[in-house]
Amino acid sequence: MTQLQQGAQVFDYRYDPSDYRIGINAGIATRDFYLEGEHLEAAHSWEESGYTAMSIQ
């Protein structure tokens, strides 16, 4: 699935060639996931209010 609609809200999902989810767009907010193999290295969010970075160890 690359798109899900819940009422008026539409979620678009992006996947890498290995079928891991690497991004979500929910209208005013976007979240990107950075992977090293199967390991999540970081998640970054962009919203109308600004940018948030979250590093995962």
TORKOL-4160 file (C-alpha; in steps of 0.2 Angstrom, whole numbers, padded with zeros to 4 digits, m for minus):
57
<pt num="1" X="0000" Y="0000" Z="0000"/>
<pt num="2" X="0007" Y="0017" Z="m0004"/>
<pt num="3" X="m0008" Y="0028" Z="0000"/>
<pt num="4" X="m0021" Y="0027" Z="0014"/>
<pt num="5" X="m0036" Y="0038" Z="0016"/>
<pt num="6" X="m0045" Y="0041" Z="0033"/>
<pt num="7" X="m0059" Y="0053" Z="0031"/>
<pt num="8" X="m0052" Y="0069" Z="0023"/>
<pt num="9" X="m0034" Y="0064" Z="0028"/>
<pt num="10" X="m0023" Y="0056" Z="0015"/>
<pt num="11" X="m0007" Y="0047" Z="0020"/>
<pt num="12" X="0006" Y="0044" Z="0006"/>
<pt num="13" X="0020" Y="0031" Z="0010"/>
<pt num="14" X="0037" Y="0029" Z="0002"/>
<pt num="15" X="0047" Y="0012" Z="0002"/>
<pt num="16" X="0064" Y="0008" Z="m0003"/>
<pt num="17" X="0069" Y="m0006" Z="m0015"/>
<pt num="18" X="0069" Y="m0019" Z="m0001"/>
<pt num="19" X="0051" Y="m0014" Z="0004"/>
<pt num="20" X="0056" Y="m0005" Z="0020"/>
<pt num="21" X="0045" Y="0011" Z="0023"/>
<pt num="22" X="0057" Y="0026" Z="0022"/>
<pt num="23" X="0044" Y="0040" Z="0022"/>
<pt num="24" X="0027" Y="0046" Z="0026"/>
<pt num="25" X="0018" Y="0062" Z="0020"/>
<pt num="26" X="0002" Y="0067" Z="0029"/>
<pt num="27" X="m0002" Y="0083" Z="0021"/>
<pt num="28" X="0006" Y="0097" Z="0032"/>
<pt num="29" X="0018" Y="0084" Z="0040"/>
<pt num="30" X="0032" Y="0073" Z="0032"/>
<pt num="31" X="0043" Y="0060" Z="0041"/>
<pt num="32" X="0058" Y="0052" Z="0033"/>
<pt num="33" X="0067" Y="0037" Z="0039"/>
<pt num="34" X="0086" Y="0034" Z="0036"/>
<pt num="35" X="0091" Y="0015" Z="0037"/>
<pt num="36" X="0107" Y="0007" Z="0037"/>
<pt num="37" X="0102" Y="m0011" Z="0031"/>
<pt num="38" X="0088" Y="m0016" Z="0042"/>
<pt num="39" X="0093" Y="m0004" Z="0056"/>
<pt num="40" X="0085" Y="0013" Z="0059"/>
<pt num="41" X="0098" Y="0027" Z="0060"/>
<pt num="42" X="0087" Y="0042" Z="0061"/>
<pt num="43" X="0070" Y="0049" Z="0058"/>
<pt num="44" X="0067" Y="0067" Z="0052"/>
<pt num="45" X="0050" Y="0077" Z="0053"/>
<pt num="46" X="0045" Y="0092" Z="0043"/>
<pt num="47" X="0029" Y="0101" Z="0049"/>
<pt num="48" X="0022" Y="0118" Z="0046"/>
<pt num="49" X="0029" Y="0123" Z="0063"/>
<pt num="50" X="0047" Y="0118" Z="0059"/>
<pt num="51" X="0059" Y="0104" Z="0058"/>
<pt num="52" X="0063" Y="0090" Z="0070"/>
<pt num="53" X="0077" Y="0078" Z="0069"/>
<pt num="54" X="0077" Y="0062" Z="0080"/>
<pt num="55" X="0093" Y="0051" Z="0080"/>
<pt num="56" X="0091" Y="0033" Z="0084"/>
<pt num="57" X="0105" Y="0023" Z="0092"/>
